[in-house]
C-alpha cells in the first residue's frame, strides 16, 4: 500500500506532493484510528 502511494506521489509533481502528503497523513491517521 505504501509503495503505491509513493509511486502516485512521485508522478504527481512537486506542488501536488505537498497537498498529497497532508492527505496521505490524514488518511493514515484515520486508518490507525480505525485499526485501534
N, C-alpha and C positions, 0 to 999 in steps of 0.2 A: 504494500500500500504506500509506504513512504517513498519507494523508488518511483512509483507512478507520479506522485505529487511532485517529486524533484524534477522529473522529465518535463512535466507540464510547466513548471516554474521556469526551467531553462529555456523553453521555447516561447515563453510569453513576452520576454523583453524586460529591460531593467526597471522601467517605471511601473509596469504591471506587477513585477515581483514584489515590490514594496506593499501594494494592496493585497496581493495574493498571500503574502506571508502573514498578514494580520488575519485574513480569513481562515487560513490553514491553522493558525494558532488557536483561534476561537473554536473552530471545528474540533481540533484536538482536545481542547479543554472540555467541550461538550461530550465528546466520546469518553473521556476519562470519567466524567461525572456519571454517564450512563453505565459504564462498566462497574463503578463502585456502587 
